[in-house]
Amino acid sequence: MSAFVSGLLLGAGLIIAIGAQNAFVLRQGLLKTHVFALCLLCASSDALLITLGVLGFGSLIQQSQTALTVVQYAGTAILFFYGLQALLRALKPQAIEDIAGNGSSLRSVLVTALALTFLNPHVYLDTVVLLGGISTQYIGFDRLWFGAGAVLASFLWFFALGYGARFLIPIFQQRRSWQVLDTLITIIMWLIAYSLIADFGEG
């Protein structure tokens, strides 16, 4: 069980870090819009990538420089665009009732979540490469237990974030709170987008 606990703690440490995916889940959780489907998609996506890492696909990711470059540019564009949307919302903040009344469709929410997940090279490096590499320290079923712990951390985090966000709703009754949140989302998205370009330049 020590392998399971190690996977759980390491997975939590990587997933809980503030990022584009988490910011998006938080916002949808506050709006109580398609929360279950969104959390399930994000956690399942992580589970898939973690499983690939445990099965040894990390070396393939590292060797495929062309694929990483394509994902890097596409991810930068998506993050910049989503950050721009958040900035426009921050400039014209709305009350939570107005935002919820104009909520995004399920398809739009899931497509955005998929883009923020799979068009971010850091996701592959954290799950497939890093967690996959660490899993090689374990043999046999212990390696599977390590992966299971990391997968559980992902499910626990996303559902806690998505459904726990509603406890913050009283704070977000004020337009000012939405303005602050969307400003932070803009900063997060653009910082990650910049880091992708910076990493590419260093490469």
C-alpha positions as CSV (number, residue, x, y, z in Angstrom):
1,M,0.0,0.0,0.0
2,S,3.0,2.3,0.3
3,A,3.1,2.5,-3.5
4,F,-0.6,3.5,-3.6
5,V,0.0,6.2,-1.0
6,S,3.0,7.5,-2.8
7,G,1.1,7.7,-6.1
8,L,-1.8,9.4,-4.3
9,L,0.4,12.1,-2.7
10,L,2.5,12.7,-5.8
11,G,-0.5,12.8,-8.1
12,A,-2.2,15.3,-5.8
13,G,0.9,17.5,-5.6
14,L,1.1,17.7,-9.4
15,I,-2.7,18.1,-10.1
16,I,-3.5,20.6,-7.3
17,A,-1.1,23.2,-8.7
18,I,-3.0,26.2,-10.1
19,G,-3.4,25.8,-13.9
20,A,-5.7,26.3,-16.8
21,Q,-7.7,23.2,-16.2
22,N,-8.3,23.9,-12.6
23,A,-9.3,27.5,-13.2
24,F,-11.8,26.4,-15.8
25,V,-13.3,23.7,-13.4
26,L,-13.5,26.3,-10.6
27,R,-15.4,28.8,-12.8
28,Q,-17.9,26.1,-14.0
29,G,-18.3,24.9,-10.4
30,L,-19.2,28.4,-9.3
31,L,-21.8,28.5,-12.1
32,K,-23.0,25.0,-11.3
33,T,-22.9,24.3,-15.0
34,H,-22.2,20.7,-16.3
35,V,-20.1,20.1,-13.2
36,F,-20.3,16.3,-13.1
37,A,-19.6,15.8,-16.8
38,L,-16.7,18.3,-16.6
39,C,-15.1,16.7,-13.5
40,L,-15.5,13.2,-14.9
41,L,-13.9,14.2,-18.2
42,C,-10.9,16.0,-16.6
43,A,-10.3,13.1,-14.1
44,S,-10.7,10.4,-16.8
45,S,-8.3,12.3,-19.1
46,D,-5.7,12.4,-16.4
47,A,-6.4,8.7,-15.6
48,L,-5.7,7.8,-19.3
49,L,-2.4,9.8,-19.4
50,I,-1.3,8.4,-16.0
51,T,-2.0,4.9,-17.2
52,L,0.0,5.4,-20.4
53,G,2.8,6.7,-18.3
54,V,2.8,3.6,-16.0
55,L,2.7,1.4,-19.0
56,G,5.9,3.0,-20.3
57,F,4.8,5.4,-23.0
58,G,6.8,8.3,-21.5
59,S,9.8,7.6,-23.7
60,L,7.7,7.9,-26.8
61,I,6.4,11.3,-25.7
62,Q,9.9,12.5,-25.1
63,Q,11.1,11.3,-28.5
64,S,8.3,12.8,-30.5
65,Q,9.6,16.4,-30.7
66,T,7.4,17.2,-33.7
67,A,4.2,16.2,-31.8
68,L,5.2,18.2,-28.8
69,T,5.9,21.3,-31.0
70,V,2.5,21.1,-32.6
71,V,0.8,20.7,-29.2
72,Q,2.9,23.6,-27.9
73,Y,1.8,26.1,-30.5
74,A,-1.8,24.9,-30.5
75,G,-1.9,25.0,-26.7
76,T,-0.4,28.5,-26.6
77,A,-3.1,29.7,-29.0
78,I,-5.9,28.1,-27.0
79,L,-4.6,29.5,-23.7
80,F,-4.2,33.0,-25.2
81,F,-7.7,32.9,-26.6
82,Y,-9.3,31.7,-23.3
83,G,-7.3,34.3,-21.4
84,L,-8.6,37.0,-23.7
85,Q,-12.2,35.8,-23.1
86,A,-11.6,36.1,-19.4
87,L,-10.1,39.6,-19.8
88,L,-13.2,40.7,-21.7
89,R,-15.4,39.3,-18.9
90,A,-13.3,41.1,-16.3
91,L,-13.8,44.4,-18.2
92,K,-17.6,43.9,-18.1
93,P,-18.3,41.8,-15.0
94,Q,-21.8,40.4,-14.6
95,A,-23.8,39.2,-11.6
96,I,-23.8,35.4,-11.1
97,E,-27.5,35.2,-12.1
98,D,-26.8,36.7,-15.5
99,I,-23.7,34.5,-16.1
100,A,-25.6,31.4,-15.1
101,G,-28.5,32.4,-17.4
102,N,-26.2,32.5,-20.3
103,G,-24.3,29.4,-19.5
104,S,-22.2,27.5,-22.1
105,S,-23.6,24.3,-23.6
106,L,-22.4,20.9,-22.5
107,R,-20.5,20.4,-25.8
108,S,-18.8,23.8,-25.5
109,V,-17.7,23.1,-21.9
110,L,-16.3,19.6,-22.7
111,V,-14.5,20.8,-25.9
112,T,-12.9,23.6,-24.0
113,A,-11.8,21.2,-21.2
114,L,-10.4,18.7,-23.8
115,A,-8.4,21.6,-25.4
116,L,-7.1,22.9,-22.1
117,T,-6.0,19.3,-21.2
118,F,-4.6,17.8,-24.3
119,L,-3.1,20.9,-25.9
120,N,-0.9,21.6,-22.8
121,P,2.5,19.9,-23.1
122,H,3.0,20.2,-19.3
123,V,0.1,17.8,-18.8
124,Y,2.0,15.1,-20.7
125,L,5.3,15.9,-18.9
126,D,3.6,15.7,-15.5
127,T,1.5,12.6,-16.1
128,V,3.0,10.4,-18.8
129,V,6.7,11.3,-18.4
130,L,7.2,12.3,-14.7
131,L,4.6,10.0,-13.0
132,G,5.4,7.2,-15.5
133,G,9.1,7.6,-14.8
134,I,8.7,7.5,-11.0
135,S,6.5,4.4,-11.4
136,T,9.5,2.4,-12.7
137,Q,10.8,2.4,-9.1
138,Y,8.1,-0.1,-8.4
139,I,7.8,-3.7,-9.7
140,G,4.7,-5.7,-10.6
141,F,1.5,-4.9,-8.8
142,D,3.2,-2.2,-6.8
143,R,3.6,-0.2,-10.0
144,L,-0.1,-0.6,-10.7
145,W,-0.9,0.5,-7.1
146,F,1.2,3.6,-7.7
147,G,-0.7,4.4,-10.8
148,A,-4.0,3.7,-9.1
149,G,-3.1,6.2,-6.3
150,A,-2.3,8.9,-8.8
151,V,-5.6,8.3,-10.6
152,L,-7.6,8.4,-7.4
153,A,-5.9,11.8,-6.5
154,S,-7.1,13.2,-9.8
155,F,-10.7,12.1,-9.3
156,L,-10.8,13.3,-5.7
157,W,-9.3,16.7,-6.6
158,F,-11.5,17.5,-9.6
159,F,-14.8,16.5,-8.0
160,A,-13.8,18.3,-4.8
161,L,-12.9,21.5,-6.8
162,G,-16.0,21.3,-9.0
163,Y,-18.6,20.7,-6.3
164,G,-16.7,22.5,-3.5
165,A,-16.7,25.7,-5.5
166,R,-20.4,26.2,-4.7
167,F,-19.4,27.0,-1.1
168,L,-17.8,30.2,-2.5
169,I,-21.0,31.3,-4.3
170,P,-22.0,33.8,-1.6
171,I,-18.7,35.6,-2.3
172,F,-19.4,35.6,-6.0
173,Q,-22.8,37.3,-5.7
174,Q,-20.8,40.5,-6.2
175,R,-19.6,41.5,-9.6
176,R,-16.3,42.6,-8.2
177,S,-15.5,39.0,-7.2
178,W,-16.1,37.8,-10.7
179,Q,-13.9,40.6,-12.0
180,V,-11.1,39.5,-9.7
181,L,-11.5,35.8,-10.6
182,D,-11.5,36.5,-14.4
183,T,-8.5,38.8,-14.0
184,L,-6.7,35.9,-12.2
185,I,-7.8,33.5,-14.9
186,T,-6.4,35.8,-17.6
187,I,-3.0,36.0,-15.8
188,I,-2.9,32.2,-15.3
189,M,-3.7,31.5,-18.9
190,W,-1.3,34.0,-20.3
191,L,1.5,33.0,-18.0
192,I,1.2,29.3,-19.0
193,A,1.0,30.4,-22.7
194,Y,4.2,32.4,-22.2
195,S,5.9,29.5,-20.5
196,L,5.1,27.2,-23.4
197,I,6.7,29.6,-25.9
198,A,9.6,30.2,-23.5
199,D,10.2,26.5,-23.2
200,F,10.1,26.1,-27.0
201,G,12.7,28.9,-27.4
202,E,15.0,27.2,-24.9
203,G,14.6,23.9,-26.7
